[in-house]
């Protein structure tokens, strides 16, 4: 896999997404996919998730997260990124 085949996407999940195990569950879901990145709570009540990997795998991962939490989600926003940051695994960030 070459770097040019990788995408990095930032997702913002809105709704009842804090205090429901969103970050821990998302990290568990990430273990089933070949993605790197992080998930963290935002001060405005949303959850931010950054995922890096092959296009189809990142899409499938984000869809799995959204499907798992579909009862909690009001909206999901996705932004394509040109990320110079390299991620080691998929982590929960606290800041």
N, C-alpha and C positions, 0 to 999 in steps of 0.2 A: 504494500500500500504506500503510495507516494503522498507527500504533503498536499499536492494539488488536488488529490481526490477527497480531501477532508473539508468539512464545513464546520463552522462554529455558529451556533444560534443561541440567542438570549431570549428566554420566555419569561413573561410576567403573568402569574396566575392570580386572579382576583376572585373574591367570594369568601366563604368560610374556610380559609386555608391555613390559618394559624391556630395552634392549640388542638389540632386534630391528627398529629403524627405525619403531617405532609412531608417534612424533610426526611425523616427516618424511613418512611415508606418509599419515597423517591430514590433514596440511596439504595434500598433493597431492590427496587425495580431496575436500577442502573446496573446491578450486578448480573442481570440476565442479558445485557446488551454490551457491545464493544464500544462504549462511550467513555469519555473523560470529561471532567468539569466539576461543577458544584451546584449546590442549592442553598439558599439562605432566606431568612425572613427579612422583610423590609419594614421600616418604621411606619409606613403608610398602610400596613395591614396586608400587603400583597406578598407573594413569594416569588423570588427571582431564581431562575434555573438557567445555567449555561451548560450547553452540551456540545462536545466536539467529537466528530467521528465521520464515518461515511454517510453521505446524504440520506440514503434510505434507512440506515440504522438509527440516525438521530431522529428522523421523522417517526419511525416505529416506536422509539423510546418515548418521545413526547406524547404520542397518541396513547401509549400504555398508561402513562401518568394521568393524562386527562380522562381516560376511561375509568381508571380506578377511583378518581375523585369527582366524577361527573355530577354527583349529587351536591357537591360543595362549590362547584365553579360557577361564577357568573360570567367571566370572560377570560380569554387567554390571548395575549399579544405576543407576537414573535418578531424578532429583529435579527437579520443576518449580520454577522460580525466578521471583520477581518482582524482576528485576534492574534497578536504576537505572543500571548501568554501560552506556555506549555503547561498542561495539567498532568498531574500524576494520579491516576485513578479518578474516582468520583467521590467528592467529599461534601460534608456539611460545613458551611462557613457560618461563623457567628458574628462577623462584622464585615 
